[in-house]
């Protein structure tokens, strides 16, 4: 689980998934009172390179959607961390399992 104390869980999930990283907002698995936003992460049958790529995408998306981020939410998503040129995108699966990013 990745806590998102200063970011909108639904926006982060939606953008990360649009960039090919299968993550899930924790809110869909909760019952009862609202809790702090978080993402469910899992690695399943994913290679190290894909995991590193996915984590870089998630870090970039979270930074764009965090309150007070100097990058701002209006910056166009690239799927690459700031300062890097875009690499070929790897499509990471969107399996039915809530903890899978394979």
Residue, then its C-alpha position, 0 to 999 in steps of 0.5 A: x500500500x502506498x499512502x497518498x497524504x497530499x494527493x487525490x487518490x482517484x486522479x492518481x489511480x486514473x492517470x497511472x492506469x492511463x499511462x499503463x501502470x495497473x494500480x488500484x485506489x484503496x477506497x474501493x476496498x474500504x468499508x466504513x468511515x473515510x480513511x486517508x487516500x492510498x494506492x494498492x500496489x502489487x508486483x505479481x509476475x512483473x520483471x524488475x525493469x517494469x517494476x522500476x518503470x511503474x514506480x517512476x510513473x507513479x512517483x511522477x503522477x503523485x508529484x503532479x497531483x500532490x497539494x503544493x507540488x511545484x510541477x502542478x497538476x496541469x503539466x502534461x503527463x509523460x509517464x517518465x520522472x521529471x528530467x528524463x526523456x520519455x522511453x518507450x512505454x511498457x504496458x503493464x497489465x490491469x488484472x482483476x486481482x487488486x494487488x497485481x500490477x502484472 
